Amino acid sequence: MGVKFRGRREDYRLVTGAGCYTSDWNFPDQVYAVFVRSNRGHAKLRGIDASVAREMEGVLAVLTGEDTMAAGFGAAPSLIRYPGKGGMSFPKIHREVMAETRVRYVGQEVALVVATTETIAQDAAESIIVDYEDMASVVDAEDALKPGAPQLYDHIQNNLVFDFEYGNEAVAKEAFVGAAHVTKLVLDAPRLIGNPMEPKAALATYDPATEVYDLYAPSQGMTMMRGGLSVGTGIPPEKLRCHAYDVGGGFGVRAEAYSEYCSLLLAAKKVGRPVKWISTRSETFLSDHHGRAAKMYGELALDTNGKFLAVRFTWIVNAGGYLSGSGSFINTMPPSTHAINVYTIPVVHGVHRIVVTNTTPTTAYRGAARPNVSYIVERLVDEAAREMGIDRLDLRRRNIIPKESYPYSTPTGSVYDSGDVTGLLEDAVKFSDWSGYSKRLADSKMRGKLRGRALCVFTEPAGTGGSPVEETAIKFTETGKALLYTVSGPSGQGHETSYPEIVAAVLGIDPHDITLRFSDPDGPFLRGDGTIGSRSLMSYGSALHNAAKVVIEKGHKLAAKHLEVGAQDIDFVEGQYRVKGTDLFVGLQELAKTYVDTENTLDTQFAGAQMYSFPTGAHVAEVEVDPETGVVEIQSYVGVDDCGTVINHELAEGQVQGGIMQGLGQVLGEVCVYSDEGQLVSGSFMDYCMPRAHDINCLALYWRPIPAPNNPLGAKGVGEAGTTGAVPTLANAIIDALHPLGVNHIDLPLSPSRIWEAINRMQKLG
């Protein structure tokens, strides 16, 4: 792919402290904001007394729900545009930017104080008295569906927002009735907190002369932020300029326009000065949208030979007190597209129920429900193998979709574009030394440890988005260097390296002469989605590749004119237009310099179609469990992935490594806990376990690429594959270690205390 960088070109800036995160933006005469948040899970608002705060020296404004309601503010609607079970329509739920008459979760915004210093704003916020009338709370989604449960909305019966169904219920029922064996499991995908490196923050300005707002905030895409803000505030998109340079972690929780941002725009207009807000880590725990939060019921039907006949699922998804833009979407339609995982399962039926509770809203979190699919299917396969006395790998081999069957149409209507899962599995077996396990098992037993292993295979849909096109632009400067423009910006993915590499390979110029300008409000107006759904390189990389091809075509005509020959007499070779059979040539960059800012410019804006793919993988983990303490140590982890053509191995490996770590966090420790009253119990790092680098120091990653047939790069998604593979692989390996003691299931996370309790419970029963 042309000249390669060593490492990521952005790394030097970031590791030397020269990055520009949201908290690094400052303006003259800026003022500071602090939010007052609900300390109740569910209550009516009887009144807010801010009289003391308003009289404090340095306080410029106190805004409440009355102000945002008077401004006509409300959050963006859900992405769901399809019917539910029985034609059910997705209901409208008014998302209050600040609480108007009622609070529905601890952490909901109740008031906003703006002052000349952050200290004054904090003192003023603490003086505000909120009069609540407490109401009963419900925090568990299954409890919320029960008769007599507290109701969050008058027009939402039994707290059930949406019932989504896919597959064929009648055919599935018939398949299960005729099955020789049925395996059943109930699994919990616990609520998680994204916890990006930089807490949520924003800086808002307003220019009364132009009526233009500028918002500096962490974002996974300028267009998504601008669109969400426009819908939430009524401000026209062209009057909103969104800035995000360095983003300290995305993971899905930075994809939407949060209510705080809308309030800050209003505050900037009212006080006539830039308004800056940096949340505390506690606010991030409370008010960032959470992830996962689903209870999953699964059944797998098999014949006497272990052939998979059908699967059935019921998901109960906890949406929180309000609906995020993407939370309900990612828990309904996308899981149906790969519900069979990588197996030739002919019959599927699923029902996914979206439920509101008195908790923080949930949204997409790395993997965006895909790890839930792989977790329930791969746990079912392992348990079916145990119950039927079939080797786990053999059972998978019997049911994996053959390579020659791709493209493969699933029973729910999706099409897997390409793959070789059997090849991935066999590579994983080889690279993990699967055959040498007995010796390692004996060694663990000798040291008093329990050893377990697992091999899991998976696929996931990559490229999901709402925009029908992905626009990019290439512009040249007076020095002949190129600027790339996309609405897709990085939060660790390395776009500043990979995108220039792709364009440089086509144009035949040095990648160092190409600079990426992402989410740049001063650049051309572009359509498209942001950095979501493992799609950036596949979609925007392909669009940039094609845009570079257009640049070459333009240059061909311009070179013919410049060299005074016919276009048919010119070849383009390694960045130069050469006249055939002569030594005459002109470089592309020389042409760009010569004709910059003329009607013959090489500048190009290209609209590419949205790209989809189904990356696949096979991961193997071996673990040791200390039966005396329940502590898990990962002894080895091998991943073999197909992300299509690997454009930059270092970047791809980094993405898979990061994804595996987040899957590890979900399996080994992360869980968000609420009390029955709706109080967040795990509201700090003292109570919430985050994965650490030493938790897994034995990663070995390999590639078995099958180029995607539907884009010029042959690329597939890679950013979330690690999480999708790690959750079932690590969970199955730990259960395998505990199985000899009679432990066949523990709810995630598989923390030392939960493992220890399960072991001791079985010892008492034995």
Rosetta blueprint (number, residue, H / E / L):
1 M L
2 G L
3 V L
4 K L
5 F L
6 R L
7 G L
8 R L
9 R L
10 E L
11 D H
12 Y H
13 R H
14 L H
15 V H
16 T L
17 G L
18 A L
19 G L
20 C L
21 Y L
22 T H
23 S H
24 D H
25 W L
26 N L
27 F L
28 P L
29 D L
30 Q L
31 V E
32 Y E
33 A E
34 V E
35 F E
36 V E
37 R E
38 S L
39 N L
40 R L
41 G L
42 H L
43 A E
44 K E
45 L E
46 R E
47 G E
48 I E
49 D E
50 A L
51 S H
52 V H
53 A H
54 R H
55 E H
56 M L
57 E L
58 G L
59 V E
60 L E
61 A E
62 V E
63 L E
64 T E
65 G H
66 E H
67 D H
68 T H
69 M H
70 A H
71 A L
72 G L
73 F L
74 G L
75 A L
76 A L
77 P L
78 S L
79 L L
80 I L
81 R L
82 Y L
83 P L
84 G L
85 K H
86 G H
87 G H
88 M L
89 S L
90 F L
91 P L
92 K L
93 I L
94 H L
95 R L
96 E L
97 V L
98 M L
99 A L
100 E L
101 T L
102 R E
103 V E
104 R L
105 Y L
106 V L
107 G L
108 Q L
109 E E
110 V E
111 A E
112 L E
113 V E
114 V E
115 A E
116 T L
117 T L
118 E H
119 T H
120 I H
121 A H
122 Q H
123 D H
124 A H
125 A H
126 E H
127 S H
128 I L
129 I E
130 V E
131 D E
132 Y E
133 E E
134 D E
135 M L
136 A L
137 S L
138 V L
139 V L
140 D L
141 A H
142 E H
143 D H
144 A H
145 L L
146 K L
147 P L
148 G L
149 A L
150 P L
151 Q L
152 L L
153 Y L
154 D L
155 H L
156 I L
157 Q H
158 N H
159 N H
160 L E
161 V E
162 F E
163 D E
164 F E
165 E E
166 Y E
167 G E
168 N L
169 E H
170 A H
171 V H
172 A H
173 K H
174 E H
175 A H
176 F H
177 V H
178 G L
179 A L
180 A L
181 H E
182 V E
183 T E
184 K E
185 L E
186 V E
187 L E
188 D E
189 A E
190 P E
191 R E
192 L E
193 I L
194 G L
195 N L
196 P L
197 M L
198 E L
199 P L
200 K L
201 A E
202 A E
203 L E
204 A E
205 T E
206 Y E
207 D E
208 P L
209 A L
210 T L
211 E L
212 V E
213 Y E
214 D E
215 L E
216 Y E
217 A L
218 P L
219 S L
220 Q L
221 G L
222 M H
223 T H
224 M H
225 M H
226 R H
227 G H
228 G H
229 L H
230 S H
231 V H
232 G H
233 T H
234 G L
235 I L
236 P L
237 P H
238 E H
239 K H
240 L E
241 R E
242 C E
243 H E
244 A L
245 Y L
246 D L
247 V L
248 G L
249 G L
250 G L
251 F L
252 G L
253 V L
254 R L
255 A L
256 E L
257 A L
258 Y L
259 S H
260 E H
261 Y H
262 C H
263 S H
264 L H
265 L H
266 L H
267 A H
268 A H
269 K H
270 K H
271 V H
272 G L
273 R L
274 P L
275 V E
276 K E
277 W E
278 I E
279 S L
280 T L
281 R H
282 S H
283 E H
284 T H
285 F H
286 L H
287 S H
288 D L
289 H L
290 H E
291 G E
292 R E
293 A E
294 A E
295 K E
296 M E
297 Y E
298 G E
299 E E
300 L E
301 A E
302 L E
303 D L
304 T L
305 N L
306 G L
307 K L
308 F E
309 L E
310 A E
311 V E
312 R E
313 F E
314 T E
315 W E
316 I E
317 V E
318 N E
319 A E
320 G E
321 G L
322 Y L
323 L L
324 S L
325 G L
326 S L
327 G H
328 S H
329 F H
330 I H
331 N L
332 T L
333 M H
334 P H
335 P H
336 S H
337 T H
338 H L
339 A L
340 I L
341 N L
342 V L
343 Y E
344 T L
345 I L
346 P L
347 V E
348 V E
349 H E
350 G E
351 V E
352 H E
353 R E
354 I E
355 V E
356 V E
357 T L
358 N L
359 T L
360 T L
361 P L
362 T E
363 T L
364 A L
365 Y L
366 R L
367 G L
368 A L
369 A L
370 R H
371 P H
372 N H
373 V H
374 S H
375 Y H
376 I H
377 V H
378 E H
379 R H
380 L H
381 V H
382 D H
383 E H
384 A H
385 A H
386 R H
387 E H
388 M H
389 G L
390 I L
391 D L
392 R H
393 L H
394 D H
395 L H
396 R H
397 R H
398 R H
399 N H
400 I E
401 I L
402 P L
403 K H
404 E H
405 S H
406 Y L
407 P L
408 Y E
409 S E
410 T L
411 P L
412 T L
413 G L
414 S L
415 V E
416 Y E
417 D L
418 S L
419 G L
420 D L
421 V H
422 T H
423 G H
424 L H
425 L H
426 E H
427 D H
428 A H
429 V H
430 K H
431 F H
432 S L
433 D L
434 W H
435 S H
436 G H
437 Y H
438 S H
439 K H
440 R H
441 L H
442 A H
443 D H
444 S H
445 K H
446 M H
447 R L
448 G L
449 K L
450 L E
451 R E
452 G E
453 R E
454 A E
455 L E
456 C E
457 V E
458 F E
459 T E
460 E L
461 P L
462 A E
463 G L
464 T L
465 G L
466 G L
467 S L
468 P L
469 V E
470 E E
471 E E
472 T E
473 A E
474 I E
475 K E
476 F E
477 T L
478 E L
479 T L
480 G L
481 K L
482 A E
483 L E
484 L E
485 Y E
486 T E
487 V L
488 S L
489 G L
490 P L
491 S L
492 G L
493 Q L
494 G L
495 H H
496 E H
497 T H
498 S H
499 Y H
500 P H
501 E H
502 I H
503 V H
504 A H
505 A H
506 V H
507 L H
508 G L
509 I L
510 D L
511 P H
512 H H
513 D H
514 I E
515 T E
516 L E
517 R E
518 F E
519 S L
520 D L
521 P L
522 D L
523 G L
524 P L
525 F L
526 L L
527 R L
528 G L
529 D L
530 G L
531 T L
532 I L
533 G L
534 S L
535 R L
536 S H
537 L H
538 M H
539 S H
540 Y H
541 G H
542 S H
543 A H
544 L H
545 H H
546 N H
547 A H
548 A H
549 K H
550 V H
551 V H
552 I H
553 E H
554 K H
555 G H
556 H H
557 K H
558 L H
559 A H
560 A H
561 K H
562 H H
563 L H
564 E L
565 V L
566 G L
567 A H
568 Q H
569 D H
570 I E
571 D E
572 F E
573 V E
574 E L
575 G L
576 Q E
577 Y E
578 R E
579 V E
580 K L
581 G L
582 T L
583 D L
584 L L
585 F E
586 V E
587 G E
588 L H
589 Q H
590 E H
591 L H
592 A H
593 K H
594 T H
595 Y L
596 V L
597 D L
598 T L
599 E L
600 N L
601 T L
602 L L
603 D L
604 T E
605 Q E
606 F E
607 A E
608 G E
609 A E
610 Q L
611 M L
612 Y L
613 S E
614 F L
615 P L
616 T E
617 G E
618 A E
619 H E
620 V E
621 A E
622 E E
623 V E
624 E E
625 V E
626 D L
627 P L
628 E L
629 T L
630 G L
631 V L
632 V E
633 E E
634 I E
635 Q E
636 S E
637 Y E
638 V E
639 G E
640 V E
641 D E
642 D E
643 C L
644 G E
645 T L
646 V L
647 I L
648 N L
649 H H
650 E H
651 L H
652 A H
653 E H
654 G H
655 Q H
656 V H
657 Q H
658 G H
659 G H
660 I H
661 M H
662 Q H
663 G H
664 L H
665 G H
666 Q H
667 V H
668 L H
669 G L
670 E L
671 V L
672 C L
673 V L
674 Y E
675 S L
676 D L
677 E L
678 G L
679 Q L
680 L E
681 V L
682 S L
683 G L
684 S L
685 F L
686 M L
687 D L
688 Y L
689 C L
690 M L
691 P L
692 R L
693 A H
694 H H
695 D H
696 I L
697 N L
698 C L
699 L E
700 A E
701 L E
702 Y E
703 W E
704 R L
705 P L
706 I L
707 P L
708 A L
709 P L
710 N L
711 N L
712 P L
713 L L
714 G L
715 A E
716 K L
717 G L
718 V L
719 G L
720 E L
721 A H
722 G H
723 T H
724 T H
725 G H
726 A H
727 V H
728 P H
729 T H
730 L H
731 A H
732 N H
733 A H
734 I H
735 I H
736 D H
737 A H
738 L H
739 H H
740 P H
741 L H
742 G L
743 V L
744 N L
745 H L
746 I L
747 D L
748 L L
749 P L
750 L L
751 S L
752 P H
753 S H
754 R H
755 I H
756 W H
757 E H
758 A H
759 I H
760 N H
761 R H
762 M H
763 Q H
764 K H
765 L H
766 G L
